[in-house]
Amino acid sequence: MKLYKKIFLILAVGASTSSCLDLDSQDQLSDGNMWQSASDFEYFANTFYGWTRDFKTVISDAPHSDWRSDLMTSSSINVYSHGNNSIEISDANYTDAYKHIRRTNLLLQKAEGYSGSETIAQYVAEAKFFRAYCYFDLLQLYGDAVITKSPLDIDSPELNAKRNDRSEVVDLIITDLQEAIPDLPETISSEDDGRLTKWAANAFLSRVALYEGTWQKFRNNAERANSLLDIAAKAAKAVIDSKKYQLFKPAALGEFAYKYLFTLENVQSNPANLTKADNKEYIFYRRHDETLSPIGTNVTHGCLKNVQYISRKFVNMYLTQNGLPIEQDAYAAGTNEKGFKGYATMTSEFENRDNRMKNSLLPNGTNYWDNEAQSCRIDWKGMSGEDAKNAQVCDVKSGSGYQNQKWATERRVEDNYEGYDYPIIRYAEVLLNYAEAVFERDGQISDEDLDISLNLTRQRVNPDMPKLTNDFVRQHGLDMQTEIRRERTIELYNEGFRIDDLKRWKTAEVEMPKDILGVKYTGTEFESQWGDVASMSKDADGCLIMESGRTWATKNYLLPIPADQIQLNPNLGQNPGWE
């Protein structure tokens, strides 16, 4: 509780300046009564926690959001996913990163002259973590970046420097994280809930090293790639071996554990009345509370039902209960009861599928609730109790025909005041980081490594689904890399990973230009029940075309450096293709 109470007490300081490296007036930040005690360092470090990703950067258009990927579209075209964004005059993603880096550098500078370094070691480690966090964002968005390790003055040469190569940026990030890990606590007290631990830093290190390792591998730099992938695998394994975390899968929630993980609050928010204390999966997270720190954006109504036009490509990724892709596992009565039932009806494609499909999406005819008084849960007994009075029935005849429910609560709460935490890093990601890093490093992965990683997420709400094993892959003619990537996409859907994954795999040029399709319309129950879209464009298979004309050029792998920064410092150079 203490952390997110404190963080709102400290206002951002410093005047705006012309430099992308954000020259705050030195006397505003560094002198006065600051830096006299360990509590001053703690107080200053608390501000760093407001810089992380949160719901606003995931459920709406933002650089890492799935809105900018191939998994969804909306009623209006997203210029980034459509491939026709242009050079911005200014870009807060760029300038804010350097503002934040300056503040971490300031704490690190002041720590050098502070007697009693052991009393501030944790806050120095936090500064290094958040400097790494900010540089990783710059790396993902812009590639090369100017490295600065100290707060700058008006005559600092870095203000006119060329950008450092991305390899140097990654080395700085990794070094910062490795130096931070020993001085971060193994566990935190309840009053500091949400603060960094060494396991959070290890988990983030696995994310960084996997990202850059695969970026380099698929751009033909095998030696560099293998070194980074080894770091990723070892960092993820350290978190696994710590045994501090586990997937959220309480028996009381059964096959809907995945759904309710994302809306846990400290008031009843699920049928089993489990709270945040029951969640051992979130490793690093933004704390929210209905009273002290509400989410502050319309997360339920911003996600529920047809706001997000979910793509057919994504829905088709869900395996059948036989653990097979739908294209090779057709249903056959009496011989393959768990196979794919096709598209004939408005519900058939949901049958016999990975249970995460009905955790994240709303099949036609499903009873559901939201956060409004007339449509929320009452007694949490479902259709056997008072909840039946407020139950709504999903009618999928809108949007793409696929309806989302991930991130949407069922309890009565005012819009914007939901209080569930945002998982900056959760254990499921670490497990998948490990599986992918091992496979991409070695060109193979053992069944034992799959069992301590990917198979745990695969079977969380699918206990009867066959495990992914090497024999299973060979027997069914599957591709291990494809299945590892499929699992990642399904598990981390709508959490802000997909577009970054496509970039690092260098598959965006293939996946992003494809049309965004909706449900199969022609020849199905939709054709007789959804007359409003009869005239809508359809592809050769009779599927609704939600968005066409998408493109992806090589330059789109990185954002352009904003024009105002090029003007201030021509030595920055522009990213390839944006000149």
C-alpha positions as CSV (number, residue, x, y, z in Angstrom):
1,M,0.0,0.0,0.0
2,K,2.8,2.4,0.9
3,L,4.3,2.6,-2.6
4,Y,1.2,3.6,-4.5
5,K,0.2,6.1,-1.8
6,K,3.6,7.7,-2.0
7,I,4.0,7.9,-5.7
8,F,1.1,10.3,-6.1
9,L,2.7,12.7,-3.5
10,I,5.7,13.5,-5.7
11,L,5.1,15.8,-8.7
12,A,7.2,15.7,-11.8
13,V,9.8,18.5,-11.5
14,G,11.9,20.4,-14.0
15,A,11.2,22.9,-16.8
16,S,10.7,21.8,-20.4
17,T,13.7,22.5,-22.7
18,S,14.7,22.1,-26.3
19,S,16.8,19.0,-25.9
20,C,15.6,15.4,-26.4
21,L,17.8,14.5,-23.4
22,D,15.7,16.8,-21.2
23,L,17.9,19.3,-19.5
24,D,16.1,20.0,-16.2
25,S,17.3,22.9,-14.3
26,Q,20.0,21.5,-12.0
27,D,19.0,23.5,-9.0
28,Q,15.4,22.2,-9.1
29,L,16.4,18.6,-8.8
30,S,19.8,18.2,-7.2
31,D,20.2,20.7,-4.4
32,G,18.2,22.1,-1.5
33,N,17.4,19.5,1.1
34,M,17.4,16.5,-1.2
35,W,19.8,13.6,-0.9
36,Q,20.4,14.0,2.8
37,S,19.1,10.6,3.9
38,A,18.1,7.2,2.6
39,S,14.5,8.2,2.8
40,D,15.2,10.9,0.3
41,F,16.5,8.4,-2.2
42,E,13.5,6.1,-1.6
43,Y,11.2,9.1,-2.0
44,F,12.8,10.0,-5.3
45,A,12.9,6.4,-6.5
46,N,9.1,6.1,-5.9
47,T,8.5,8.4,-8.9
48,F,10.0,5.8,-11.2
49,Y,7.1,3.4,-10.7
50,G,4.8,5.7,-12.6
51,W,6.7,5.2,-15.9
52,T,5.7,1.6,-16.6
53,R,3.1,0.3,-19.0
54,D,-0.5,0.3,-17.7
55,F,-4.0,-0.4,-19.0
56,K,-4.0,2.9,-20.9
57,T,-1.1,1.7,-23.1
58,V,-2.6,-1.7,-23.7
59,I,-6.4,-1.4,-24.3
60,S,-6.1,1.7,-26.5
61,D,-3.7,2.7,-29.3
62,A,-0.1,2.8,-28.1
63,P,3.2,1.6,-29.5
64,H,3.0,-1.9,-27.9
65,S,-0.7,-2.4,-28.0
66,D,-2.3,-5.2,-29.9
67,W,-4.3,-2.5,-31.7
68,R,-1.1,-2.1,-33.8
69,S,-0.8,-5.8,-34.6
70,D,-2.6,-8.3,-36.8
71,L,-4.8,-9.6,-34.0
72,M,-7.5,-6.9,-34.1
73,T,-8.8,-3.8,-35.8
74,S,-11.7,-1.4,-35.1
75,S,-14.2,0.8,-36.9
76,S,-11.4,3.3,-37.7
77,I,-8.1,2.5,-39.4
78,N,-5.0,2.5,-37.2
79,V,-2.3,4.2,-39.3
80,Y,0.5,2.2,-37.7
81,S,-0.9,-1.3,-38.2
82,H,-2.1,-0.2,-41.7
83,G,1.4,0.8,-42.5
84,N,1.0,4.4,-43.4
85,N,2.2,6.3,-40.4
86,S,4.5,9.3,-41.1
87,I,7.3,11.2,-39.3
88,E,5.9,12.9,-36.3
89,I,6.8,16.5,-35.6
90,S,7.3,15.5,-31.9
91,D,6.9,12.3,-30.1
92,A,6.4,12.0,-26.3
93,N,7.5,8.3,-26.4
94,Y,10.9,9.6,-27.4
95,T,11.2,12.7,-25.2
96,D,9.6,11.1,-22.1
97,A,12.1,8.2,-22.2
98,Y,15.0,10.7,-21.9
99,K,13.3,12.7,-19.2
100,H,13.0,9.5,-17.2
101,I,16.6,8.4,-17.9
102,R,17.8,11.8,-16.7
103,R,16.1,11.2,-13.3
104,T,17.6,7.8,-12.9
105,N,21.0,9.2,-13.8
106,L,20.5,11.9,-11.2
107,L,19.9,9.4,-8.4
108,L,22.9,7.4,-9.5
109,Q,25.0,10.5,-9.5
110,K,23.9,11.6,-6.0
111,A,24.5,8.0,-4.7
112,E,28.2,8.2,-5.6
113,G,28.8,10.9,-3.0
114,Y,26.5,9.5,-0.3
115,S,28.0,8.0,2.8
116,G,26.3,4.9,3.9
117,S,25.9,3.3,0.5
118,E,24.4,0.1,1.9
119,T,21.3,2.0,3.1
120,I,20.5,3.2,-0.4
121,A,21.6,0.1,-2.4
122,Q,18.0,-0.9,-3.1
123,Y,17.2,2.5,-4.6
124,V,20.4,2.6,-6.7
125,A,19.3,-0.8,-8.0
126,E,15.8,0.5,-8.8
127,A,17.4,3.4,-10.7
128,K,19.4,1.0,-12.8
129,F,16.4,-1.1,-13.4
130,F,14.3,1.8,-14.6
131,R,17.1,3.2,-16.7
132,A,17.2,-0.2,-18.4
133,Y,13.4,-0.2,-18.7
134,C,13.5,3.2,-20.5
135,Y,16.3,2.3,-22.8
136,F,14.6,-1.0,-23.7
137,D,11.5,1.0,-24.8
138,L,13.8,3.3,-26.9
139,L,15.4,0.2,-28.4
140,Q,12.1,-1.5,-29.3
141,L,10.7,1.7,-30.9
142,Y,13.7,3.4,-32.5
143,G,16.6,1.0,-32.5
144,D,19.8,3.0,-32.0
145,A,19.8,5.5,-29.1
146,V,22.0,8.1,-27.5
147,I,23.5,6.6,-24.3
148,T,23.9,8.9,-21.4
149,K,24.9,7.8,-17.9
150,S,24.8,11.1,-16.1
151,P,22.4,14.1,-15.9
152,L,23.5,16.5,-18.6
153,D,24.4,20.2,-18.5
154,I,23.9,22.7,-21.3
155,D,27.4,22.1,-22.7
156,S,27.4,18.3,-22.5
157,P,28.6,16.7,-25.7
158,E,25.8,14.1,-25.7
159,L,23.4,16.9,-26.7
160,N,25.0,16.8,-30.2
161,A,26.0,13.2,-30.3
162,K,25.3,10.5,-32.8
163,R,23.1,7.7,-31.6
164,N,24.8,4.6,-30.2
165,D,24.4,1.4,-32.0
166,R,21.6,-0.9,-30.7
167,S,24.2,-3.4,-29.6
168,E,25.7,-0.9,-27.2
169,V,22.2,0.0,-26.0
170,V,21.4,-3.6,-25.2
171,D,24.8,-4.1,-23.5
172,L,23.9,-1.2,-21.2
173,I,20.5,-2.5,-20.5
174,I,21.8,-6.0,-19.6
175,T,24.6,-4.5,-17.5
176,D,22.2,-2.3,-15.5
177,L,19.9,-5.2,-14.9
178,Q,22.7,-7.6,-13.8
179,E,24.1,-5.0,-11.5
180,A,20.6,-4.3,-10.0
181,I,19.7,-7.9,-9.3
182,P,21.9,-8.5,-6.2
183,D,20.8,-5.4,-4.4
184,L,17.0,-5.9,-5.0
185,P,15.1,-7.8,-2.3
186,E,14.0,-11.4,-2.8
187,T,10.6,-10.6,-1.3
188,I,8.8,-7.4,-0.3
189,S,6.5,-6.6,2.6
190,S,2.8,-6.0,2.1
191,E,3.2,-2.3,2.6
192,D,5.6,-2.2,-0.4
193,D,3.5,-4.4,-2.6
194,G,4.2,-3.7,-6.2
195,R,7.9,-2.8,-5.6
196,L,10.7,-4.4,-7.6
197,T,12.3,-7.7,-6.5
198,K,15.4,-9.4,-7.9
199,W,13.1,-11.8,-9.6
200,A,11.3,-9.0,-11.4
201,A,14.7,-7.8,-12.7
202,N,15.6,-11.4,-13.8
203,A,12.2,-11.7,-15.5
204,F,12.7,-8.4,-17.3
205,L,16.2,-9.5,-18.3
206,S,14.8,-12.6,-19.9
207,R,12.4,-10.3,-21.9
208,V,15.1,-8.0,-23.1
209,A,17.6,-10.7,-24.0
210,L,15.0,-12.8,-25.8
211,Y,13.8,-9.8,-27.8
212,E,17.3,-8.8,-29.0
213,G,18.5,-12.3,-29.3
214,T,15.7,-13.2,-31.8
215,W,16.0,-9.8,-33.5
216,Q,19.7,-10.6,-34.2
217,K,19.0,-14.2,-35.1
218,F,16.5,-13.4,-37.8
219,R,18.8,-10.8,-39.2
220,N,21.7,-13.3,-39.6
221,N,23.8,-12.4,-36.6
222,A,23.9,-15.9,-35.1
223,E,26.9,-15.4,-32.7
224,R,25.4,-12.4,-31.1
225,A,22.0,-14.0,-31.0
226,N,23.1,-17.2,-29.2
227,S,24.9,-15.2,-26.5
228,L,21.8,-13.1,-25.8
229,L,19.5,-16.1,-26.0
230,D,21.7,-17.9,-23.4
231,I,21.3,-14.9,-21.1
232,A,17.5,-15.0,-21.6
233,A,17.2,-18.7,-20.9
234,K,19.3,-18.4,-17.7
235,A,17.5,-15.4,-16.4
236,A,14.1,-17.1,-16.9
237,K,15.4,-20.3,-15.4
238,A,16.5,-18.3,-12.3
239,V,13.0,-17.1,-11.8
240,I,11.6,-20.7,-12.3
241,D,14.1,-22.2,-9.9
242,S,13.3,-19.5,-7.2
243,K,9.9,-21.2,-6.8
244,K,8.5,-17.8,-5.8
245,Y,5.8,-17.8,-8.4
246,Q,3.1,-20.1,-9.9
247,L,0.4,-19.9,-12.4
248,F,-3.0,-18.8,-11.1
249,K,-5.2,-21.9,-11.4
250,P,-7.4,-22.4,-8.3
251,A,-9.5,-25.4,-8.5
252,A,-12.5,-23.3,-7.4
253,L,-12.5,-21.5,-10.7
254,G,-11.8,-24.5,-12.8
255,E,-11.5,-23.9,-16.5
256,F,-12.2,-20.2,-16.0
257,A,-9.1,-19.5,-13.9
258,Y,-7.5,-17.7,-16.8
259,K,-10.5,-15.3,-17.2
260,Y,-10.7,-14.2,-13.6
261,L,-6.9,-13.8,-13.2
262,F,-7.2,-10.5,-15.0
263,T,-9.9,-8.9,-12.9
264,L,-8.9,-9.9,-9.4
265,E,-9.8,-7.2,-6.8
266,N,-9.9,-7.1,-3.0
267,V,-13.7,-7.1,-3.2
268,Q,-15.7,-10.0,-4.7
269,S,-14.7,-10.1,-8.4
270,N,-15.1,-13.8,-9.2
271,P,-17.4,-16.7,-8.2
272,A,-14.8,-18.1,-5.7
273,N,-14.3,-14.7,-3.9
274,L,-10.6,-15.0,-4.4
275,T,-8.6,-11.8,-4.0
276,K,-5.2,-10.4,-5.1
277,A,-3.5,-12.3,-2.2
278,D,-4.4,-15.5,-4.0
279,N,-2.4,-14.4,-7.1
280,K,1.2,-15.7,-7.1
281,E,1.6,-15.2,-10.9
282,Y,2.2,-11.4,-11.1
283,I,5.9,-10.7,-10.7
284,F,5.9,-7.0,-11.3
285,Y,2.7,-5.0,-11.6
286,R,1.0,-1.6,-11.4
287,R,-1.1,-1.5,-8.2
288,H,-4.7,-0.3,-8.5
289,D,-7.4,0.2,-6.0
290,E,-11.0,1.5,-6.5
291,T,-10.4,4.2,-3.9
292,L,-6.7,4.9,-3.7
293,S,-5.6,4.3,-7.3
294,P,-8.4,3.4,-9.7
295,I,-7.4,2.3,-13.2
296,G,-8.5,5.6,-14.6
297,T,-9.6,4.4,-18.0
298,N,-12.8,2.7,-19.2
299,V,-11.2,-0.7,-19.2
300,T,-14.4,-2.8,-19.0
301,H,-16.3,-1.0,-21.6
302,G,-13.2,-0.4,-23.6
303,C,-12.7,-4.1,-24.1
304,L,-16.0,-5.9,-23.7
305,K,-17.8,-7.3,-26.7
306,N,-17.4,-5.6,-30.1
307,V,-15.2,-2.6,-29.2
308,Q,-12.2,-4.6,-30.4
309,Y,-12.7,-6.3,-33.8
310,I,-10.9,-9.5,-33.1
311,S,-9.3,-11.1,-36.2
312,R,-10.2,-14.5,-37.6
313,K,-6.5,-15.2,-37.9
314,F,-6.1,-15.0,-34.1
315,V,-9.2,-17.1,-33.4
316,N,-8.0,-19.8,-35.7
317,M,-4.8,-20.1,-33.7
318,Y,-6.6,-21.7,-30.8
319,L,-5.9,-25.5,-30.8
320,T,-8.5,-28.2,-30.4
321,Q,-8.8,-30.1,-27.2
322,N,-6.7,-32.8,-29.0
323,G,-3.8,-30.3,-29.0
324,L,-3.9,-29.9,-32.8
325,P,-4.4,-27.0,-35.2
326,I,-7.9,-26.8,-36.5
327,E,-6.9,-27.3,-40.1
328,Q,-5.7,-30.9,-39.3
329,D,-8.2,-32.0,-36.7
330,A,-11.6,-32.2,-38.1
331,Y,-14.5,-33.6,-36.0
332,A,-15.7,-37.0,-36.8
333,A,-18.5,-38.5,-34.7
334,G,-17.5,-41.6,-32.9
335,T,-13.8,-41.3,-33.8
336,N,-12.7,-37.8,-33.0
337,E,-15.1,-36.3,-30.5
338,K,-12.6,-33.5,-29.5
339,G,-11.9,-32.4,-33.1
340,F,-12.7,-29.0,-34.7
341,K,-16.4,-28.7,-35.5
342,G,-16.1,-26.2,-38.3
343,Y,-18.0,-22.9,-39.0
344,A,-21.5,-24.0,-39.9
345,T,-23.2,-22.5,-36.8
346,M,-22.6,-19.3,-34.8
347,T,-21.1,-21.4,-32.0
348,S,-19.5,-24.5,-33.7
349,E,-16.0,-23.1,-34.0
350,F,-15.9,-22.5,-30.2
351,E,-16.6,-26.2,-29.5
352,N,-13.7,-28.6,-28.5
353,R,-11.2,-25.7,-28.4
354,D,-8.5,-24.6,-26.0
355,N,-10.5,-23.3,-23.0
356,R,-8.7,-20.0,-23.1
357,M,-10.8,-19.2,-26.2
358,K,-14.0,-18.9,-24.1
359,N,-12.0,-17.3,-21.3
360,S,-10.9,-14.4,-23.5
361,L,-13.8,-14.3,-26.0
362,L,-17.6,-14.5,-25.8
363,P,-19.2,-17.3,-27.8
364,N,-22.7,-16.6,-29.2
365,G,-25.4,-17.4,-26.6
366,T,-23.0,-17.1,-23.6
367,N,-24.4,-15.4,-20.5
368,Y,-22.3,-12.5,-19.3
369,W,-22.3,-9.6,-17.0
370,D,-20.5,-6.2,-16.9
371,N,-20.0,-3.4,-14.4
372,E,-23.3,-1.6,-14.6
373,A,-26.0,-1.8,-12.0
374,Q,-28.5,-3.3,-14.3
375,S,-26.1,-5.9,-15.9
376,C,-23.6,-6.9,-13.1
377,R,-23.3,-9.9,-10.9
378,I,-25.5,-10.0,-7.8
379,D,-24.8,-13.1,-5.8
380,W,-22.1,-14.7,-7.9
381,K,-24.2,-17.9,-8.3
382,G,-24.6,-17.5,-12.0
383,M,-27.8,-18.6,-13.6
384,S,-28.8,-20.6,-10.5
385,G,-29.2,-17.5,-8.4
386,E,-30.0,-13.8,-8.4
387,D,-27.4,-13.2,-11.2
388,A,-29.9,-14.5,-13.7
389,K,-31.9,-11.3,-13.3
390,N,-29.0,-9.2,-14.8
391,A,-27.5,-11.7,-17.2
392,Q,-27.1,-10.6,-20.7
393,V,-26.8,-13.0,-23.6
394,C,-24.1,-12.5,-26.1
395,D,-25.3,-11.9,-29.6
396,V,-22.2,-11.8,-31.9
397,K,-23.8,-10.0,-34.8
398,S,-21.6,-7.0,-34.6
399,G,-18.0,-6.0,-35.3
400,S,-16.0,-8.8,-36.7
401,G,-18.4,-11.4,-35.2
402,Y,-15.9,-12.2,-32.5
403,Q,-16.5,-10.6,-29.1
404,N,-13.8,-10.0,-26.5
405,Q,-14.1,-10.3,-22.7
406,K,-10.5,-10.2,-21.5
407,W,-10.0,-7.4,-19.0
408,A,-13.8,-6.9,-18.4
409,T,-15.1,-7.1,-14.9
410,E,-18.5,-8.5,-13.8
411,R,-18.9,-6.6,-10.6
412,R,-20.7,-3.3,-10.0
413,V,-18.2,-0.5,-10.2
414,E,-18.2,2.9,-11.8
415,D,-16.5,3.3,-15.2
416,N,-12.8,4.0,-14.8
417,Y,-12.8,2.9,-11.1
418,E,-11.9,-0.8,-11.6
419,G,-9.2,-1.7,-9.2
420,Y,-7.4,-4.7,-10.6
421,D,-3.6,-4.7,-11.1
422,Y,-1.9,-4.5,-14.4
423,P,0.7,-7.2,-14.9
424,I,3.9,-5.6,-16.2
425,I,5.5,-9.0,-16.0
426,R,3.7,-12.2,-15.1
427,Y,5.1,-15.7,-14.5
428,A,3.4,-17.1,-17.7
429,E,5.6,-14.8,-19.8
430,V,8.7,-16.0,-18.1
431,L,7.8,-19.6,-18.7
432,L,7.3,-18.8,-22.4
433,N,10.5,-16.8,-22.6
434,Y,12.4,-19.8,-21.3
435,A,10.9,-22.2,-23.8
436,E,11.5,-19.9,-26.7
437,A,15.0,-18.9,-25.7
438,V,16.1,-22.5,-25.3
439,F,14.6,-23.6,-28.6
440,E,16.0,-20.6,-30.6
441,R,19.5,-21.0,-28.9
442,D,19.8,-24.7,-29.4
443,G,17.5,-25.4,-32.3
444,Q,15.7,-27.9,-30.2
445,I,14.1,-28.2,-26.8
446,S,13.7,-31.2,-24.5
447,D,10.4,-32.6,-23.2
448,E,11.7,-31.9,-19.7
449,D,12.2,-28.2,-20.5
450,L,8.7,-28.0,-22.1
451,D,7.2,-29.5,-19.0
452,I,8.6,-26.8,-16.7
453,S,7.6,-24.0,-19.0
454,L,5.2,-24.0,-22.0
455,N,3.1,-27.1,-21.0
456,L,2.2,-25.3,-17.7
457,T,0.5,-22.5,-19.5
458,R,-1.0,-24.9,-22.1
459,Q,-2.6,-27.0,-19.5
460,R,-3.6,-24.4,-17.0
461,V,-7.3,-24.6,-18.0
462,N,-6.8,-27.5,-20.4
463,P,-5.8,-30.4,-18.1
464,D,-6.9,-33.0,-20.6
465,M,-5.1,-31.5,-23.6
466,P,-2.0,-33.5,-24.7
467,K,1.3,-31.9,-23.8
468,L,3.5,-30.5,-26.4
469,T,6.4,-33.0,-26.8
470,N,8.9,-33.8,-29.5
471,D,7.1,-37.1,-30.2
472,F,3.8,-35.2,-30.5
473,V,5.3,-32.8,-33.0
474,R,6.8,-35.6,-35.1
475,Q,3.7,-37.8,-35.0
476,H,1.5,-35.0,-36.2
477,G,3.8,-33.2,-38.6
478,L,3.9,-30.1,-36.6
479,D,6.7,-27.4,-36.4
480,M,8.0,-26.8,-32.9
481,Q,8.8,-23.1,-33.5
482,T,5.3,-22.5,-34.8
483,E,3.8,-24.2,-31.7
484,I,6.0,-22.2,-29.3
485,R,5.0,-19.0,-31.0
486,R,1.3,-20.0,-31.1
487,E,1.3,-20.6,-27.3
488,R,2.9,-17.2,-26.7
489,T,0.3,-15.4,-28.9
490,I,-2.6,-17.2,-27.2
491,E,-1.4,-16.8,-23.6
492,L,-0.3,-13.1,-23.9
493,Y,-3.2,-11.9,-26.2
494,N,-4.3,-8.3,-25.5
495,E,-1.4,-7.7,-23.2
496,G,0.9,-5.7,-25.5
497,F,3.3,-8.3,-27.0
498,R,2.2,-9.3,-30.5
499,I,3.5,-6.4,-32.6
500,D,6.9,-6.5,-30.9
501,D,7.0,-10.3,-31.4
502,L,6.3,-9.9,-35.1
503,K,9.1,-7.3,-35.4
504,R,11.7,-9.4,-33.6
505,W,10.8,-12.6,-35.5
506,K,11.0,-10.5,-38.7
507,T,7.6,-11.8,-39.8
508,A,5.7,-8.5,-39.7
509,E,6.4,-8.1,-43.4
510,V,4.4,-11.3,-44.0
511,E,1.7,-11.1,-41.4
512,M,0.9,-7.4,-41.2
513,P,-0.2,-6.8,-44.9
514,K,-2.8,-9.6,-44.7
515,D,-6.5,-8.5,-44.6
516,I,-8.1,-8.5,-41.2
517,L,-11.0,-10.9,-41.5
518,G,-14.1,-11.5,-39.4
519,V,-16.3,-14.6,-39.1
520,K,-17.0,-16.9,-42.0
521,Y,-20.3,-15.6,-43.3
522,T,-21.2,-17.3,-46.6
523,G,-22.8,-20.7,-46.1
524,T,-23.0,-20.5,-42.4
525,E,-25.7,-19.6,-39.8
526,F,-24.4,-16.0,-39.9
527,E,-25.8,-15.6,-43.4
528,S,-29.3,-16.2,-42.3
529,Q,-29.1,-14.4,-39.0
530,W,-26.9,-11.3,-39.7
531,G,-28.4,-9.6,-42.7
532,D,-26.9,-6.2,-41.9
533,V,-23.5,-7.3,-43.4
534,A,-24.8,-9.1,-46.4
535,S,-23.3,-6.4,-48.7
536,M,-20.0,-6.2,-46.8
537,S,-16.9,-7.3,-48.8
538,K,-15.9,-10.9,-48.3
539,D,-12.9,-13.0,-49.2
540,A,-12.9,-16.1,-51.4
541,D,-13.9,-18.3,-48.4
542,G,-16.9,-16.0,-47.6
543,C,-15.3,-14.4,-44.5
544,L,-16.0,-10.7,-43.7
545,I,-13.2,-8.4,-44.7
546,M,-12.8,-5.9,-41.8
547,E,-9.8,-4.1,-43.1
548,S,-7.9,-4.4,-46.4
549,G,-5.1,-2.5,-48.1
550,R,-2.6,-3.0,-45.3
551,T,1.1,-2.6,-46.1
552,W,4.3,-3.2,-44.3
553,A,7.7,-1.8,-45.5
554,T,11.1,-2.5,-44.0
555,K,11.1,1.0,-42.5
556,N,8.1,0.1,-40.4
557,Y,10.2,-2.2,-38.1
558,L,11.3,1.0,-36.4
559,L,9.5,4.3,-35.7
560,P,11.0,7.5,-37.2
561,I,13.0,9.8,-35.0
562,P,10.7,12.8,-34.5
563,A,11.4,15.8,-36.7
564,D,11.9,18.3,-33.9
565,Q,14.8,16.2,-32.5
566,I,16.5,15.9,-35.9
567,Q,16.3,19.6,-36.2
568,L,17.8,20.1,-32.8
569,N,20.5,17.5,-33.3
570,P,21.1,16.5,-37.0
571,N,23.7,14.0,-35.8
572,L,21.0,11.8,-34.5
573,G,20.3,10.7,-38.1
574,Q,17.0,9.3,-39.3
575,N,16.0,5.6,-39.2
576,P,16.4,3.8,-42.6
577,G,13.6,4.4,-45.0
578,W,12.3,7.5,-43.2
579,E,15.0,9.9,-44.6
